[in-house]
């Protein structure tokens, strides 16, 4: 099954709050984003945002130039339905972060919670970082999160590549400067624990 086909099936058969990665609010991501002090007209993109509520919370905080990217149209449809009329304030993109989605230097802040760890092939990780480096303007930022080195070896039945915070920072390459690393233990809707690693980087 293609990547897109896998995720379409997931979101067609499970409620948004019935998947392991669900959180009512992405508090750690929100804190890291706000800590960077972006203006309310900053271009912020949530890659792999799917049915996540991050976009809701960013809208609530007054951010005006938001995009959500996902492989699964069903995931984006769930977010649009949840937001109702507010969905028109967001750009919804069906796409793959390994391929160019945004004009060069057009993104102020790139957020990804749990896409990068699905890229198990070095060529796919390199393609992602190349796209990231082209899309984010010099001086812009990215907040990236994956399963930590002691996290699960699979997610949604697919293998992942786990990273320590420092290894995740190194994976972003020399076009980015690491500003901050962090760990978080995510509790799934059914109570199991999943350690995550976070890195905040700035485009050189």
C-alpha positions as CSV (number, residue, x, y, z in Angstrom):
1,X,0.0,0.0,0.0
2,X,1.3,3.5,-0.8
3,X,2.0,5.9,2.0
4,X,-1.1,7.9,1.0
5,X,-3.3,4.8,0.8
6,X,-2.2,3.7,4.3
7,X,-3.1,7.0,5.9
8,X,-6.4,7.3,4.0
9,X,-7.4,4.0,5.5
10,X,-6.4,5.0,9.0
11,X,-8.5,8.2,8.9
12,X,-11.4,6.5,7.1
13,X,-11.6,3.8,9.8
14,X,-10.6,5.6,13.0
15,X,-11.9,8.7,14.7
16,X,-9.3,11.6,15.0
17,X,-9.1,11.0,18.8
18,X,-8.8,7.2,18.3
19,X,-5.2,7.2,17.1
20,X,-2.1,6.8,19.2
21,X,-0.7,10.3,18.4
22,X,-3.8,12.2,19.4
23,X,-3.6,15.0,22.0
24,X,-6.4,17.5,22.7
25,X,-3.7,20.2,22.4
26,X,-0.1,20.0,21.2
27,X,1.1,22.0,24.3
28,X,4.8,21.4,23.8
29,X,4.7,22.4,20.1
30,X,2.7,25.5,21.0
31,X,5.1,26.5,23.7
32,X,8.1,26.1,21.3
33,X,6.4,28.0,18.5
34,X,5.4,30.9,20.8
35,X,8.9,30.9,22.3
36,X,10.2,31.9,18.9
37,X,8.1,35.0,19.0
38,X,6.6,34.8,15.5
39,X,4.5,37.7,14.3
40,X,0.8,37.0,13.9
41,X,1.2,37.3,10.1
42,X,4.1,34.8,10.0
43,X,3.7,32.0,7.4
44,X,3.4,28.8,9.6
45,X,3.0,25.4,8.0
46,X,2.0,22.2,9.9
47,X,3.5,19.3,7.9
48,X,1.6,16.1,8.6
49,X,-0.9,18.1,10.5
50,X,-3.8,15.9,9.4
51,X,-6.6,16.0,12.0
52,X,-4.4,17.7,14.6
53,X,-5.8,20.6,16.7
54,X,-2.6,22.6,16.4
55,X,-4.2,24.7,13.7
56,X,-7.2,25.5,15.9
57,X,-4.9,26.7,18.7
58,X,-2.8,28.8,16.3
59,X,-6.0,30.4,15.0
60,X,-7.1,31.1,18.5
61,X,-3.8,32.9,19.1
62,X,-4.4,35.2,16.2
63,X,-2.1,33.7,13.6
64,X,-3.3,34.6,10.1
65,X,-1.2,32.8,7.5
66,X,-1.5,29.1,8.2
67,X,-1.2,26.0,6.0
68,X,-1.8,22.3,6.9
69,X,-0.2,19.5,4.8
70,X,-1.1,15.9,4.9
71,X,-1.0,12.8,2.6
72,X,-4.5,11.9,3.6
73,X,-7.5,13.9,2.3
74,X,-9.6,12.3,5.0
75,X,-7.4,13.7,7.7
76,X,-7.6,17.2,6.3
77,X,-11.4,16.8,5.9
78,X,-11.7,16.0,9.6
79,X,-9.9,19.2,10.5
80,X,-12.0,21.3,8.1
81,X,-15.2,19.9,9.5
82,X,-14.1,20.5,13.0
83,X,-13.2,24.2,12.3
84,X,-16.3,24.9,10.3
85,X,-16.3,28.4,8.9
86,X,-12.9,29.1,10.3
87,X,-11.4,26.5,7.9
88,X,-11.5,29.1,5.1
89,X,-8.7,31.0,6.9
90,X,-6.3,28.0,6.4
91,X,-4.6,26.6,3.3
92,X,-5.2,22.9,3.1
93,X,-2.6,21.0,1.0
94,X,-2.6,17.3,0.1
95,X,1.1,16.6,-0.4
96,X,4.3,14.8,0.6
97,X,7.0,16.7,2.5
98,X,9.7,14.9,0.5
99,X,8.6,17.0,-2.5
100,X,8.4,20.7,-3.0
101,X,5.2,22.2,-1.7
102,X,6.1,25.8,-1.0
103,X,8.0,28.5,-2.9
104,X,11.6,29.1,-2.0
105,X,12.0,31.1,1.2
106,X,8.3,31.5,1.7
107,X,7.9,29.8,5.1
108,X,8.6,31.5,8.4
109,X,8.0,28.5,10.6
110,X,7.7,24.8,9.7
111,X,6.2,22.4,12.3
112,X,6.3,18.6,12.0
113,X,5.3,16.3,14.8
114,X,5.8,12.7,13.7
115,X,6.4,12.8,10.0
116,X,10.2,12.8,9.8
117,X,10.4,9.5,11.9
118,X,8.5,7.6,9.2
119,X,11.3,8.3,6.6
120,X,13.3,5.2,7.1
121,X,15.3,5.5,4.0
122,X,18.3,7.9,4.0
123,X,17.3,9.3,0.5
124,X,13.8,10.2,1.8
125,X,15.3,12.0,4.8
126,X,17.7,13.9,2.6
127,X,14.8,14.9,0.3
128,X,12.8,16.1,3.2
129,X,15.6,18.2,4.6
130,X,16.4,19.6,1.1
131,X,12.7,20.7,0.8
132,X,12.8,22.1,4.3
133,X,15.9,24.1,3.6
134,X,14.5,25.5,0.4
135,X,11.1,26.4,1.9
136,X,12.2,28.1,5.1
137,X,13.5,31.6,4.6
138,X,17.0,32.4,6.0
139,X,16.4,33.2,9.7
140,X,13.2,31.2,9.7
141,X,12.6,28.3,12.0
142,X,11.5,24.7,12.2
143,X,10.1,22.7,15.1
144,X,10.5,18.9,14.5
145,X,9.5,16.0,16.7
146,X,10.0,12.3,16.3
147,X,9.9,9.3,18.6
148,X,12.8,9.5,20.9
149,X,15.6,6.9,20.9
150,X,13.7,4.9,23.6
151,X,10.3,5.4,21.9
152,X,8.3,2.8,20.0
153,X,9.9,1.1,17.0
154,X,6.6,1.3,15.0
155,X,3.7,3.7,14.6
156,X,0.4,2.8,13.0
157,X,1.9,-0.5,12.0
158,X,4.8,1.2,10.1
159,X,8.5,1.2,11.1
160,X,10.0,4.4,12.2
161,X,13.5,5.8,12.8
162,X,13.9,7.0,16.4
163,X,16.2,9.9,17.3
164,X,17.7,11.4,20.5
165,X,17.2,15.1,20.6
166,X,20.8,15.7,19.6
167,X,20.6,13.2,16.8
168,X,17.5,14.8,15.5
169,X,19.3,18.2,15.5
170,X,22.2,16.7,13.6
171,X,19.8,15.1,11.0
172,X,18.7,18.6,10.0
173,X,22.2,19.2,8.6
174,X,24.5,22.2,8.5
175,X,22.0,24.5,6.8
176,X,20.3,24.7,10.1
177,X,21.4,25.9,13.6
178,X,20.0,24.0,16.5
179,X,18.5,26.4,19.1
180,X,16.8,24.1,21.5
181,X,16.2,20.4,22.1
182,X,13.6,18.8,24.4
183,X,11.9,15.5,25.3
184,X,8.3,14.8,26.1
185,X,6.5,11.7,27.1
186,X,3.2,11.5,25.2
187,X,0.4,9.6,26.7
188,X,-1.8,7.9,24.1
189,X,-5.6,7.9,24.5
190,X,-5.4,4.5,26.0
191,X,-2.7,5.3,28.5
192,X,0.5,4.0,27.1
193,X,3.6,6.2,27.1
194,X,5.6,7.3,24.0
195,X,8.8,9.3,24.5
196,X,9.3,12.0,21.9
197,X,12.4,14.1,20.9
198,X,12.0,17.7,19.8
199,X,14.4,20.1,18.1
200,X,14.0,23.8,17.2
201,X,16.3,24.9,14.4
202,X,17.0,28.2,12.6
203,X,17.8,28.4,8.9
204,X,21.3,29.8,8.4
